[in-house]
């Protein structure tokens, strides 16, 4: 298993992706002196005897209540137990692990007052594959992701449940079996662990990583559909896109042009084609998909910044011995990024569905109706297109911006919230919907190319067709379609489609 070293504040998007894909993560030990200075600063602040929010006071609306020294440890335990109030299905393990790694790197920057031993336990749980069972609903994205992070933190004090190799176990037992012991949280530690944007950020990053695969896969199926429809590659001419200057558009046009390079199908209608222009779903792919790429890249930049920041409260400044209360826990940047990803995912799926609709329409494609050799007796791709339309419309509803919503909480102390948590959490379902649409397009485009035999598409697109045909034969007569769709969807979702053309496709990181 891959292992990476997290240098707090300097973790790349690629490293976060690697953690999401299953890599073990450890902290760079160079961060420990800053952690120790921060913990000492908390002790020094307490010694002054002054009230400091979250250290010796209540929380939220109860911030004016002073807590005596004898109850400080109990205060931190109580906030964890009382705030572990989430509902719903558990977070997917890969996303929960990413959340743990994000929290680990944030605390390790030495601005949270965490004790080294507490940090070491969180790191050990991540390394040993102990993943807290965290209900996925209950956060409004300010003051941080309190409920989900409290469930994570509860396992560190031996409360709640932990996934170990896919099995749910009581937290205390799981820790003991791994040779670990629960911690007793000191002043500020409970608040440091449960305050922050790591739940929202982990879900948004997961959505981003899956959306990148969706984007790249849809470029491949879009090129294959263009060939199946005997569309033109002239709209991908670089001179068109350089004039408009959008980087994503330029790179997308280049990718589509290279994907179709060497196609005998394309060469067969270079001369004498009576059609002057293709429908927008073919012709405007660089403009639509390029805009989606630019938006995904902007979201990636925001999330990379957020992932490397510190978002709990109050923050400890060891050099001045100060604890400053602010609002870094407000996840508005994450909410905006999640909304941007949702819009891009929605449009990628929408454009793909329009290409499917074009292919099954004989008036537009010039091929047999619904891509079946004997329409009438056979319905062919009639209902898969309906399924694609249904999924696209579902995504349209889900794409409504979460960030424009807000609801006051904590007796109006927290009177404006980001809604980043569910804004980010919805992305997984949206991507899955769009992947299913792209999977249907893969089937339809391959079927369309079958009608042009013996002419072949480009070498790279023929590799994609061949990979599909190993799983799904050409559709000569109607058969049980769900199995074919699931196989094609699997090729898209697994990244196999994008991998076959990887060297030709742009990425969100620009690599």
N, C-alpha and C positions, 0 to 999 in steps of 0.2 A: 504494500500500500504506500502511495506517495505521502511524503511528509514535508510540510513547508514551515518556514520560520516567519512568524509575523513580527515585523518591526513596527511598533505602534505609531500611528500617524503617517505611515509611508507604505501601506499595503496597496498593491496594484489591483486593478479590476480583475486581471487574470488570476491573481492569487485568490481573491474571493471566489471566483468561479471554480477554482480547483478545490477549495474547501467545500463548496456546494456539491461538487461531483464526488466527494467522499474522502478527500485527503485529510490526514491528521494534521493538526496545527499546534505548534508550540510557540511560546513567546521568545523573542530575542532577549537573552538574559541581561543585555545592556540597559533594559528599561527598569530593572529592579531598584537601583538607587533612587530614582525619582519616585517610585512607589513608596519606598521607605520614608523619604522626606515628607511626602504627603500624609502618611499615617502619623508621623511624629507631629506634624502641624496640627492635626486634629486634637491630639493629646495636649499640645500647648494651648490651643484655643480653649479647651475645656478647663484647663488649669486657671485661666483668667476669671472664670466664674460668670462670664457674661452670657446672656441668652443668644444662641445662634441657631437659626432655622435648621431643622432636620437633625441637629446634633443633640440639643437638649431642650427642644420644644416639640409640640405636636405638629401635625402635618396638615397642609391645605388650609381649610377654614379654621382648623384648631391650632394654627401656628402661634397664637398668643398664649397658649397654655405652656407654662414652664415645667420641665420634667426634672426631678431630683436625680442626683448622681447614682443613687442606689437602684434606680429604675431604667438606667440608660440602655443596658443590654436587653431588658424586657421590652423596651420601646421599639428596638429594632426588630426583635422577633415578632412583636405584635403587628407591626406594619406589614410584614411579609404575610403573616397568616390572614389578616383582615383583608388585604388587597388581592389575595389569591382567589378571585371571585369570577373567573372566566367560565364560559359555557361553550358548548359545541364540540365538534370533532377535534381530536388532537392535531397539532401541527404536523405536517409531513416531516419525517426524521431529517432529511437533507436540509430543510429550511430551518428546523430547530437547531441543528448543529451550526448552521451559518449564523443564526442569532447568537448562540453561545460564543462563537469566535469573534463576532462584532463587539459583544459586551467585554470580552476578555481584552481585546486590543484597546477599547476605550478606557477601561479602568487602569490599564497599564501605562497610560500617559502621565500618571502622577498628579491628576487634578481632582481625584474623587475621594481621597482619604481611605482607600481600601487597605486592609492588612495584607502583607505578602502571603500569609498562609491561606487566606480566603481566596486570593487570586490563584494560588497553586492548586487548590481543590477544583476550581472551575476548569483550569487547564487540564488537570488529570482526568476529569470526567470526559472532556472532549477527546483526549488521547486514547482513553480506554473504551470509548464507544458507549458511554452512559449518557443517554439522551433523555432529558426530562419530558414527561407527558404534559403538554401545554395546550389547554383548550384554546381554540383559535378565535373565539369571539369574546369581546368585552373591552376592547380598547377604542378610545376616540382620538388617539394620536396626540394627547396632551392631558395631564402632565406626563408626558412620556407614555409608553405602553405599559401602564401600571399592572393591570391584571395578568397579562401573559408573562411578563418578566417576574412577577411575584411567584407564579407557578414554577418557573425555572429556579428561582432563589429558594423556594420552599424545599426543593429536593436537596439542596446543599445543607439544610439543617435537619435533614432526615424525615421530611414530611412530604406526602404526595407519592407519585409513582414515577418510575424511570423505565424507559425502553432499553432492554439489553438483548441484542441480536433479535429484535422484533418481538420480544416477549415483555409484557408489562409486569413489573415487579414493584413491591413496596420500596420506597426510596432508601430507607435505612438498611434493608436487606441487600439491595443492589450495591450500595456503597460498601457494605461489609464484605460482600463476595469479591469485590474488586480491590480489597485491601485498603479502603479509604474510610475515613471517619467524618461524620457531620461536624460542621464548625459552629461555634457560638459567636454570633455576630456582635462586633463591638460598635461603639458610637459611629454613626454616619453610614455604616456598611450596608445595612438593609436598604436604606434609601438609595445609596449609590448603585446597588444591584438592580433595583426594580424601577428606577427612574431613568428614562432614556428612550431613544427611538429605535432600538435594535430589532424589535419585532417587526415594525413597519418596514424598516430598511432591509431586513432579511427577505421578507416577502416581495418587496419591490425588486431587489436584486435577482431573486429567483425568477420573477416574471420577466425581467430584462434578459436574463440568460436564455430562457426558453423562447422569448420573442426573437432573439437573434437567430436561433435555429429556424424558426418559422419564416423569418424574412429571407434567409438564404435559400431555404427549400422552395419558397414561392417564386424566387427568381428563376430557379431551375424549371419548375413546372410552367411558369409563364413563358419561358423560351420554348419549351416543348409544345405548348398550346399554340404559340405563334407559328411554329412549323406545321403543326397539324392542320391549322386553318389556312395554310399556304400564305401566311402573312409576310409582310415586308420587313427587312431589317434596316431599311433606309431611315426610319425614325430614330434609330440608335446611332446615327452618324455623329461623331464627336463634335463636328463643327456646330451642330444645332445647340448642343448643351454647353459648350464653352461660352457661347454668347449670353447664356442666362446666368452662368457663373456659380450655381449651387453645387457644392462639392458632392453631395449625395446623388444628385441627378447625374452628374458627370460620371461618377464611378458606377452607378447602376446601368447606365447606357453602355459603358464599356463592358461590363459583365455580360449583359444580354447579347451584345455583338459577338463577344468571344464564345459564348455558349452555343451560338448558332453557326459559328465559323466552320466551313467545310460541309455544310448540309447539302446533300443532293436534292432534297425536297425543295429547299430554297432556290437552288440553281435552276430547277426545272421551270420556274415561272419568272425568271428575271426579265425575260423578253416576251412581249405579246400578252401580258396580263391586263385585262380590261379594267380591273379595279384600280381606282386612283388612290384611295386612302382606306386604311383599316379602321375598325371601330376603336374607340378610345381605350377599351380594356387591353388592346394590344399596343396601339400606337403611343399611348400616354404612360406606359409602364415606367419609363425613366422619371417622369415628372411625379407620379404618385408614389412609387416605391422609393425614389430618391428622397422625396420629402419625408417619408416614413423613416428612412435611414438617418437623415439629419436629426429628426426628433428623437429617435432612439439614442443617438450619440449625445444629444444634449441631456437627456435623462441619465445616461451613463455617467456623464461628467458630474452632474449633481449628486448622484448616489455614491460615486467614488469619494467625493468630498465629504459627504455625510458619514460614510463608513469609516473615514479616518479622523473624525472629529470626536469631541467629548460632549455628551448631551444630557448628563444628569445635573442635579441641582440640590444644594448649592455647590459651587466649585471651590476647590481648595487651592490657594496660591501660597505655596510653602515659603517662598522667598520673603514674603511680607507677613506671613502668619495670618492670612485673612481667609475668611469664608464669604464668598459673594453670591447672593441670590440673583438669578437671572431667569432666562426662559429658553435655554438651549434645548429643553425637552420638547418644545413645540415643533411638531413634525411637518410644518407647512412645506418646506422644500421637498420632503419625501412625497407628500400628497400631490404636489404639482408634477413631480417626476412620474408618479404612478398614473396620473391622469394622462400625461403625454404618452406613456407606453400603451395605455388602453386605447387611445385614439389611433395610434399607429397599428396596433393589432387589429382593430376593427376595420381599418381601411385595407390592410393586406388581405384579410379574408373577403372583404367586399369585392375587391378587384378580381380575386381568384374566382369567386362565384360568377361574376359577369363573364369571365372567359368560358366557364363551364356552360353557361346559358347560351353563349354564342356558338360553341361547338355543337350543341345538340339541336340547334335551329338550322334546318337545311337552307333556309333563305339567306342566312348569314355565312354559314360554313361551306356550303356547296357539297356537303357530305350527306349520307342517308340520315333521315330523321332519327334523332336520339341515338345516333351512332350504332345502330344495329343493321346488319345486312338485310334483314327482312322486317321492316317496320310494319306495324299493324298486328301481325301474329306475335311479334315480340315488342316489348316496351323499351328495351334497352336502358339507356341512362335517364329515362324520364323522371323517375322518383329520386335517384341520387341527386339530381339537380334541385329538386324540391327540398331535400334534406339540407343541402348546402344553403339554400335560401333561408330556411328556418334558422340555421345556426348563425348566419350573418345577422338576421334580424334580432336574435337573442343578444348578440354582441353589441348591436347598436344600443339596446336598452342598458346594457351593463356599462357602456362607455360614457354615460353621463358623468360629468366631473364630480368626484367625491369632495374635492377641495372647496367647492362653493357651498357646502353644507356645514352647519355648525349647530351645536346644542349645548347650552350651559350645563355645567356639572359642579359638584362639590359646593352646593349652596351658593352658586353664582360667583364663587371665588375664581373658578376656572371658566370664564364666561365666553371664551372663543376657542374652539378646538379645530384640529386639522382634518379629522376623519381619514388620516393617512393609512390607518390599519386596515380597514376594509377596502379602501381604495387600492391598496397593494395586494390584499388577499384575493380580490376578484380576478387578478391577472391570470392566475393559473387556469381557471375555468375558461376564461376568454381565449387564451392561447390554445387550449385543448379543442375548443370549438373551431378555431381558425385552422388548426392542424388537420382536423377532419375534413374541412372544406378543401384544403390543399391536397389531401390524400385523394379525394374524389376527382380533383382536377388532374392529378397524376394518372389515374385510371382513364379518364376521358381523353386526355392528350395522347396517351400511348395508343388508345383505341383509334383515335383519329389518324395517327401516323400509320397504323396498320392498313388503312384504306389507300395509302400512297405506295404500297409495295409494288415493285421491288425497290423503289427509291428509299433511301435511308436518310435519317436526320444526321446531325453532326456526330463526330466520334464520341464526344463527351455525353451528349444526350442519348446516344445509343447505349452507352453503358448504363444509364439510368433506366432505359426501357428494358434492358436485359435483366437488371436486378429485379425489376417488377415482374417480368415474365417468369422468373424462377418461382415466384409466389402465386402469380395470377395469370392464367392463360388469356388469350384474346377472347372477346365475347362474341361468339357466333350465334348462340341461342340463349334465351333467357335462362338464368339459373339463380340460385339463392345468392343475393347480392351482398348481404351483410358480411359474409366471410371475406369476399374480395375487398370490401371497403376497410375492414379491420386490418387486413394485410398491408394495404397501401398506406393506411394511417400509421401503422407500425414503422414502416420505412421512413415516413416523414418525421414522426415523433422521436425515433431513435437517433436521428441525425444522419442516417445512411444516405438519404437523397442528397443532402448538402455535402456530405463527405466525398461523394463521387465527383464533385466539381469544385472542391474546396479551394484549389489554387486560383480559380477564376472569380471567386466571390468576395465582395467587401465585407468587413466586419465592423461591429460597433466601436471597437477600439482603434480602428484605422490600421490595424496590423496587416 
